[in-house]
């Protein structure tokens, strides 16, 4: 990160050492950045989790064995649930929560749904404006959906195909077997209104090709009344958070903090979030295709010019970048 932003390693580490002072400030700072961009265009929230690999950690609080999807193998590290705000122009990572195993934290254990709800409540408490929330099938639990219904929050989410629902015609069946969602001939999508655990929701099925060229069926649940094909279009906006994960890992060095203190690891992550937001701001200003292009521009500038840009960004939000 120091290399990409034109800041010395020592200077960055000195700031990192003030983690106890900085940590409480970061989430509200990220919220203020998102609010700034929300004035231009409304946005949505997205929840997902990602791995923070620490393969060489001999001793680090909270580290356990996790499966890393990118490398397809089990490594030592952390998992964390992240919530982002995005409006199609920029995506801002707002806050995260650690996922710790039951054997590590005992009675304090919280699953992904509970952590996701915690992050949503944080956004509501801080008046971040959004139109809807996106999440994948790991978060489309009964608990999460009931929570969103109770709070009056709109959502679009992927849902496992084996969930049983009761359609308006009274038929109770799994989504993948339900006659009301059968696709015939060249039809690519279909929706129905159904009852799921005493909640009236919209369910849709979508036929699409995967990377190998084979057709697969995607099932989506929502409380937004749309035509069938638009559910998939909305859900595919969830890919923005995957782009965030790719960039902060491959470009900004998310995994490259070797401190043995969890607070410094957290501060490092939030600095990465801030650096990513800075790149998104530069991308927006110069109409770049992606934040990587903005990072390339920074590396071509003289150090003092790059620092002037960062200082200007910091002053815009009265922060300390």
C-alpha positions, 0 to 999 in steps of 0.5 A: 500500500505504501508503494502504491500511494507514494508513502514511506513504509515507516511513516505508514507503520508509525500511523498504524501503531496508533491503532487504539486512537484510530480504530473508533474513527475509521467506520464513521469516516467511511460512512462520511465518504459514502454519504458524499458520493450518495449526493450524486446518485443513490446506492445500495448495500452489499454484504459478503465475507472474504478470507484474510490469509496468514499462512506464516502466522505462528501465533496470532489471536483469532487465526484458524484454518480457513478455506481460501477460494482464490487458491483453492486450499486450506490456509491459516488466517481470518475470515471477515464479513464486510459491508459496502456501499456502491452506486455504480460509480464508486464502491466504498467499503464501510465496515467489517466484523471478524468471523471467529470459530466457536472453539475460539470464542465460545459463548461470544460466537456469532454466525454470518447472519448475526454479523451481517445484521450487526453491520446493517444496524450500524449503517442504519444508525449512521443514516447511510442512505440506500435503496436495497441490500444484496447478498448471496445464499450464505446470508439468505437465512430465515433469520436474516429475511425476517429481520429485513422484513421487520425493518422494512428494508428492500433486498435481493438475494440468491437462495438455495434451490431446496427451500420449500415455499407455498405458492398462491395455488397452494402447492408446497414444494422446493423451488427447484421442483416447483411447477410455478417456476418451471421454464419451458422452451426458450424462456430464461426467467420466471417469477412467482409470489409465495409464502416462506415461513409466514412471509410473502415474498417474490421468488424467481428462477433464471437460466444462464450459462456458466464459465464452461458454457453449460446452463445453470439455474439461479434462484433469487428471493426478494421483497421488491415487486419487479418483472422476472428478468430484473431480479438477476440484473439487480443481483449481479450488481453484487459483483462490485464487492468481489471487485473490491476484494480482488483489488484490496488483496492483489493491489493494496496488500490486504494480507501483508500485515505481519503484526501479532496484534489484532488491533494493528491488523484491524487498523491495517484493514481500515487503511486499505479500505481508505486507500481503496476509497481514495482510488475510487475517488480518483477513478470517478474524477478522471473517468477511469475504468477501474481503481487499478488505472487510478493507482497506475496514475499515482505511481507515475506522479512525483511523490510530493504530487501524490501526497498533495492528492492524498492530502486534498482527499483527506481534507475533504472528509476532515480525516488523517490519510 
